[in-house]
Amino acid sequence: MDKKAFLAGIIAAFTWGTVFVFGQISVQTGFHPFLVAFLRFLSASIFLALYHFAKGERFFLKSSDIIHFLILGASGIFGMNAFIFYSLTLTDSTITSLLMNANGFIIGILGFFLLKERISMLEMMGLIVGTGGCYLIFTQGDISRISHSNLAGNTLAALASFCWAFYSVWSKKTGVIEKYGAVLSTLWACVFGTVMLGIAVLMLSVPLHFDMKNVLIGVYLGIVPAGVGFTLWFYSISKLKTIIPGIIQFIAPLTTAVLAVILLRQNISVATVIGGLLIIAGVLFTLEKQ
């Protein structure tokens, strides 16, 4: 296993754990989900463009690859973030983070169908156990008693998870990371996604009110979890079997849970804890032979 790629995935996952807490702080103070996402990836695009310019490397894409980056921008930037930030208006940040970062299992399935990566028996056991954990978190143990808002929020988080899984596998299938490198690939995905988010902000007539706290949150989410985190993720997934970085993401919910208790005073339910333990068990199954 490539240790640098493994470490890159760990750092990326750690930074992503902060997104859900700071994102929830922002949307709960009235900052529109699309505006949070737009500010986040505008900041990420500017940061990555300046970094790439400082390195003196080329910016341009081949015309035949533009469609790939449009798809990456639509899935991993626009779709994922719209679903995440709307989810955070309806359910706890810890639950959103757990469901979002359970996509290692979706990545494994998409990797099998799109990349022809074989799934071992232990990895399959991991998929089954982990999916059970996700279901428990999703329903909180009783689908008939879950509130409508939590069900809607959890559904949005699950859709965000699928968007990110598709983004991860598609980036590897198309070969754009190898062709352009992790930084430039992340930059162009962010640029296309930012344009889509900007169009959504205009079409929805989102109020453009800013305050310093939310601007700083947006800039932080853009530079650290998006600019740095997405680039490290692209590097990690280009070097490892896709299911491995997907599994590493379970560091993110642990980070979220700790921050949610400290900053948001959130309680973590028994169902969420048991579901999280099942997900960890699924991870251990999957990593057993690596």
C-alpha positions as CSV (number, residue, x, y, z in Angstrom):
1,M,0.0,0.0,0.0
2,D,1.2,3.5,-0.9
3,K,1.8,5.1,2.6
4,K,1.8,8.7,1.2
5,A,-1.5,8.1,-0.5
6,F,-2.9,6.5,2.7
7,L,-1.7,9.5,4.8
8,A,-3.2,11.9,2.3
9,G,-6.6,10.2,2.6
10,I,-6.4,10.4,6.4
11,I,-5.6,14.1,6.4
12,A,-8.4,14.8,3.9
13,A,-10.9,12.9,6.0
14,F,-9.9,14.7,9.1
15,T,-10.5,18.1,7.5
16,W,-13.8,17.0,6.1
17,G,-15.0,16.1,9.6
18,T,-15.0,19.9,10.4
19,V,-17.3,20.7,7.4
20,F,-20.5,19.4,9.0
21,V,-20.1,21.3,12.3
22,F,-19.1,24.7,10.8
23,G,-21.6,24.2,8.0
24,Q,-24.4,23.6,10.5
25,I,-23.4,26.7,12.5
26,S,-23.6,28.7,9.3
27,V,-27.0,27.5,8.0
28,Q,-28.6,27.7,11.4
29,T,-27.8,31.4,11.6
30,G,-29.8,31.9,8.4
31,F,-27.1,31.6,5.7
32,H,-28.7,29.9,2.7
33,P,-27.3,26.4,1.9
34,F,-26.5,27.4,-1.7
35,L,-24.8,30.6,-0.6
36,V,-22.6,28.6,1.9
37,A,-21.6,26.1,-0.8
38,F,-21.0,28.9,-3.4
39,L,-18.7,30.9,-1.1
40,R,-16.9,27.7,-0.1
41,F,-16.0,26.7,-3.6
42,L,-15.4,30.2,-4.9
43,S,-12.7,30.4,-2.1
44,A,-11.4,26.9,-3.0
45,S,-11.2,27.9,-6.7
46,I,-9.3,31.1,-6.0
47,F,-6.9,29.4,-3.5
48,L,-6.1,26.5,-6.0
49,A,-5.7,28.9,-8.9
50,L,-3.2,31.0,-7.0
51,Y,-1.3,27.9,-5.9
52,H,-1.2,26.6,-9.4
53,F,-0.2,29.9,-10.8
54,A,2.7,30.2,-8.3
55,K,3.9,26.8,-9.5
56,G,4.0,28.1,-13.0
57,E,2.1,25.1,-14.5
58,R,-0.4,25.1,-17.3
59,F,-4.1,25.7,-16.6
60,F,-5.9,24.6,-19.7
61,L,-7.9,21.5,-20.4
62,K,-8.3,19.5,-23.6
63,S,-11.7,20.1,-25.1
64,S,-12.5,16.4,-25.0
65,D,-12.0,16.4,-21.2
66,I,-14.3,19.3,-20.4
67,I,-17.4,17.0,-20.3
68,H,-15.6,14.9,-17.6
69,F,-15.0,18.0,-15.4
70,L,-18.6,19.2,-15.9
71,I,-19.7,15.8,-14.6
72,L,-17.3,16.0,-11.7
73,G,-18.4,19.6,-10.9
74,A,-22.1,18.6,-11.1
75,S,-21.7,15.5,-8.9
76,G,-18.9,16.2,-6.4
77,I,-19.2,20.0,-6.0
78,F,-22.8,21.1,-6.9
79,G,-24.8,18.0,-6.0
80,M,-22.9,16.8,-3.0
81,N,-22.7,20.2,-1.3
82,A,-26.3,21.2,-2.1
83,F,-27.5,18.0,-0.4
84,I,-25.1,18.3,2.5
85,F,-25.9,21.9,3.5
86,Y,-29.7,21.4,3.1
87,S,-29.4,18.2,5.2
88,L,-27.7,20.3,7.9
89,T,-30.8,22.4,8.2
90,L,-32.9,19.4,9.0
91,T,-30.8,17.0,11.0
92,D,-27.8,16.8,13.3
93,S,-24.3,17.3,11.9
94,T,-23.1,14.0,13.3
95,I,-25.8,12.0,11.5
96,T,-25.2,13.9,8.3
97,S,-21.4,13.2,8.6
98,L,-21.9,9.5,9.3
99,L,-24.3,9.0,6.4
100,M,-22.2,11.1,4.0
101,N,-18.9,9.4,4.8
102,A,-20.4,5.9,4.7
103,N,-19.9,6.1,0.9
104,G,-16.9,3.8,1.1
105,F,-19.4,1.0,0.5
106,I,-21.0,2.8,-2.5
107,I,-17.5,3.5,-3.8
108,G,-16.7,-0.2,-3.6
109,I,-19.9,-1.1,-5.6
110,L,-19.3,1.6,-8.2
111,G,-15.6,0.5,-8.4
112,F,-16.7,-3.0,-9.2
113,F,-19.1,-2.0,-12.0
114,L,-17.3,1.0,-13.5
115,L,-13.6,0.1,-12.8
116,K,-13.9,-3.7,-12.7
117,E,-12.2,-3.8,-9.3
118,R,-12.9,-7.1,-7.7
119,I,-14.5,-7.2,-4.2
120,S,-13.3,-9.9,-1.9
121,M,-15.5,-11.9,0.5
122,L,-14.3,-9.8,3.4
123,E,-15.0,-6.6,1.6
124,M,-18.5,-7.9,0.8
125,M,-19.0,-8.7,4.5
126,G,-17.8,-5.1,5.2
127,L,-20.4,-3.8,2.8
128,I,-23.2,-5.7,4.4
129,V,-22.3,-4.8,8.0
130,G,-21.6,-1.2,7.1
131,T,-24.9,-0.9,5.2
132,G,-26.7,-2.2,8.3
133,G,-25.0,0.5,10.4
134,C,-26.0,3.2,7.9
135,Y,-29.6,1.9,8.0
136,L,-29.6,2.1,11.8
137,I,-28.3,5.7,11.8
138,F,-30.8,6.6,9.0
139,T,-33.9,5.3,10.9
140,Q,-32.5,5.8,14.5
141,G,-33.8,2.3,15.2
142,D,-37.4,2.7,14.2
143,I,-38.5,3.9,10.8
144,S,-42.1,4.5,12.1
145,R,-41.0,6.9,14.9
146,I,-38.5,9.0,13.0
147,S,-39.6,12.6,12.5
148,H,-40.3,13.8,8.9
149,S,-37.5,16.4,9.1
150,N,-34.9,13.9,10.2
151,L,-36.0,11.5,7.5
152,A,-35.7,14.2,4.9
153,G,-32.3,15.4,6.3
154,N,-31.0,11.8,6.3
155,T,-32.2,11.2,2.8
156,L,-30.4,14.3,1.6
157,A,-27.2,13.2,3.4
158,A,-27.5,9.8,1.7
159,L,-27.9,11.5,-1.7
160,A,-24.8,13.5,-1.0
161,S,-23.0,10.3,-0.2
162,F,-23.9,8.8,-3.6
163,C,-22.8,12.0,-5.4
164,W,-19.3,11.9,-3.7
165,A,-18.9,8.2,-4.4
166,F,-19.7,8.8,-8.1
167,Y,-17.3,11.7,-8.2
168,S,-14.5,9.6,-6.7
169,V,-15.0,6.7,-9.1
170,W,-15.6,8.8,-12.2
171,S,-12.4,10.8,-11.6
172,K,-10.4,7.6,-11.7
173,K,-12.3,5.9,-14.5
174,T,-11.8,8.9,-16.9
175,G,-8.0,9.2,-16.0
176,V,-8.2,12.9,-15.5
177,I,-6.1,12.8,-12.3
178,E,-3.2,11.0,-14.0
179,K,-3.5,13.4,-17.0
180,Y,-3.7,16.7,-15.1
181,G,-2.6,16.0,-11.6
182,A,-4.5,16.3,-8.3
183,V,-4.3,20.1,-8.0
184,L,-5.4,21.1,-11.5
185,S,-8.1,18.3,-11.5
186,T,-9.5,19.7,-8.2
187,L,-9.3,23.2,-9.5
188,W,-11.4,22.6,-12.6
189,A,-13.9,20.5,-10.8
190,C,-14.3,23.3,-8.3
191,V,-14.6,26.0,-11.0
192,F,-17.3,24.2,-12.9
193,G,-19.1,23.4,-9.7
194,T,-18.9,27.0,-8.5
195,V,-20.4,28.3,-11.7
196,M,-23.3,25.8,-11.2
197,L,-23.8,26.9,-7.6
198,G,-23.6,30.6,-8.7
199,I,-26.4,30.0,-11.3
200,A,-28.5,28.3,-8.6
201,V,-28.0,31.3,-6.2
202,L,-29.2,33.7,-9.0
203,M,-32.1,31.5,-10.1
204,L,-33.4,31.0,-6.6
205,S,-33.0,34.7,-5.8
206,V,-31.0,33.8,-2.7
207,P,-30.5,36.9,-0.4
208,L,-26.9,38.0,-0.6
209,H,-26.4,39.1,3.0
210,F,-23.0,38.5,4.5
211,D,-21.6,38.7,8.0
212,M,-18.0,38.3,9.0
213,K,-18.5,35.0,10.9
214,N,-20.2,33.2,7.9
215,V,-17.7,34.7,5.4
216,L,-14.8,33.3,7.5
217,I,-16.6,29.9,7.8
218,G,-17.1,29.9,4.0
219,V,-13.4,30.8,3.3
220,Y,-12.2,28.2,5.8
221,L,-14.4,25.5,4.3
222,G,-13.1,26.5,0.8
223,I,-9.4,26.5,1.6
224,V,-8.9,23.7,4.0
225,P,-11.5,20.9,3.6
226,A,-12.1,21.7,-0.1
227,G,-8.9,23.1,-1.6
228,V,-6.5,21.1,0.5
229,G,-8.8,18.1,1.3
230,F,-10.1,17.5,-2.2
231,T,-6.6,17.7,-3.7
232,L,-5.2,15.2,-1.2
233,W,-8.3,13.0,-1.9
234,F,-7.6,13.0,-5.6
235,Y,-4.0,12.0,-4.9
236,S,-5.1,9.2,-2.6
237,I,-7.7,7.7,-4.9
238,S,-5.3,7.8,-7.9
239,K,-2.8,5.7,-6.0
240,L,-5.0,3.2,-4.1
241,K,-7.8,0.8,-4.8
242,T,-10.9,3.1,-4.7
243,I,-12.5,1.3,-1.8
244,I,-9.6,2.0,0.6
245,P,-9.8,5.8,0.5
246,G,-13.6,5.4,0.8
247,I,-13.1,3.5,4.0
248,I,-10.6,6.0,5.3
249,Q,-13.4,8.6,5.3
250,F,-14.8,7.1,8.5
251,I,-12.3,9.3,10.3
252,A,-14.5,12.3,9.3
253,P,-17.6,11.3,11.3
254,L,-15.4,10.7,14.4
255,T,-14.0,14.3,14.0
256,T,-17.6,15.6,13.5
257,A,-18.9,13.8,16.6
258,V,-16.2,15.3,18.8
259,L,-16.6,18.8,17.5
260,A,-20.5,18.6,17.6
261,V,-20.4,17.7,21.3
262,I,-17.9,20.5,22.1
263,L,-19.2,23.3,19.8
264,L,-22.9,22.4,19.3
265,R,-23.7,20.6,22.5
266,Q,-25.3,17.9,20.5
267,N,-26.3,14.5,22.1
268,I,-25.4,11.3,20.3
269,S,-28.1,8.7,20.4
270,V,-27.6,5.0,21.3
271,A,-28.8,4.1,17.7
272,T,-26.2,6.4,16.2
273,V,-23.4,4.9,18.4
274,I,-24.4,1.3,17.5
275,G,-24.7,2.3,13.9
276,G,-21.3,3.9,14.0
277,L,-19.8,0.7,15.6
278,L,-21.3,-1.4,12.8
279,I,-19.8,0.9,10.2
280,I,-16.4,0.5,12.0
281,A,-16.8,-3.3,12.0
282,G,-17.5,-3.1,8.3
283,V,-14.3,-1.1,7.8
284,L,-12.3,-3.7,9.7
285,F,-13.7,-6.5,7.6
286,T,-12.8,-4.6,4.5
287,L,-9.3,-3.8,5.6
288,E,-8.5,-7.3,6.9
289,K,-6.5,-8.5,3.9
290,Q,-5.0,-5.2,2.8
